[in-house]
Amino acid sequence: MKKTLSTLILAGIVVLITGTFCFAEYAAAGVENFPYFHLGCLIVGGMIIVSLKQKYEKIYLGEAAGSFAMYAILVALFTAPVAEGLKNLLG
């Protein structure tokens, strides 16, 4: 029961982080420049982390959630609006 509960909590965290990514990218880029490929990569990565959490019970919930959060930040860094914002910020 504990394993199933922690997997469901992780799935909820993955959905919330993915939703936050979608909202932020939509607000920054709009519909015409929305990074659908990056969203797909984020969804597939979340599914992989949730399936690993379900398969291996020694993975802690915090580790899995933290690794997905860092993965989401890494994916967001390589989108066009963030890259343009960093270019404008640096020079």
C-alpha atoms as one frame of an Amber mdcrd trajectory, in Angstrom:
protein
   0.000   0.000   0.000   2.838   2.374   0.849   4.496   1.691  -2.502   1.296
   2.431  -4.406   0.631   5.601  -2.441   4.110   6.990  -3.035   3.841   6.165
  -6.743   0.505   8.015  -6.953   1.971  11.015  -5.136   4.906  11.035  -7.547
   2.522  10.868 -10.510   0.667  13.885  -9.100   3.936  15.783  -8.703   4.883
  14.947 -12.297   1.524  16.220 -13.557   1.829  19.444 -11.537   5.362  20.170
 -12.745   4.387  19.419 -16.343   1.353  21.700 -16.031   3.534  24.467 -14.634
   5.912  24.033 -17.575   3.003  24.285 -20.028   1.625  27.417 -18.404   5.009
  29.145 -18.252   5.883  28.357 -21.852   2.442  29.409 -23.075   2.754  32.705
 -21.202   6.262  33.304 -22.541   5.911  32.153 -26.148   2.213  31.975 -26.960
   0.497  29.417 -29.146   2.554  29.999 -32.287   5.912  29.215 -30.625   4.857
  26.610 -28.074   7.563  23.911 -27.668   5.512  20.762 -28.285   8.612  18.594
 -28.713   9.933  19.671 -25.311   6.546  18.972 -23.767   6.616  15.478 -25.253
  10.104  14.895 -23.864   8.925  16.047 -20.453   5.922  13.706 -20.520   8.030
  10.713 -21.583  10.647  11.500 -18.927   7.954  11.707 -16.266   6.502   8.387
 -17.323   9.941   6.781 -17.128  10.624   8.136 -13.641   7.200   7.035 -12.376
   7.695   3.549 -13.832  11.148   3.300 -12.236   9.645   4.339  -8.900   6.987
   1.668  -9.249   9.484  -1.040 -10.220  12.214  -0.303  -7.658  10.910   0.262
  -4.142  14.246   1.519  -2.789  13.893   4.794  -4.703  12.642   7.412  -2.270
   9.801   9.751  -3.203  11.955  12.834  -2.670  14.695  11.505  -4.906  12.292
  10.754  -7.739  10.488  14.094  -7.415  13.768  15.993  -7.242  15.191  14.245
 -10.267  12.076  15.045 -12.293  12.164  18.678 -11.166  15.793  18.987 -12.255
  14.930  17.297 -15.554  12.085  19.779 -16.101  14.453  22.697 -15.465  16.944
  21.235 -17.924  14.263  20.806 -20.600  12.993  24.349 -19.996  16.486  25.797
 -20.425  16.627  24.546 -24.014  13.361  26.101 -25.197  13.430  29.114 -27.494
  11.855  31.692 -25.121  14.322  30.895 -22.342  17.284  30.934 -24.737  16.199
  34.335 -26.122  15.701  35.667 -22.607  19.181  34.567 -21.610  20.639  36.159
 -24.761  18.904  39.441 -23.928  20.041  39.249 -20.344  23.692  38.626 -21.181
  24.094  41.135 -23.923
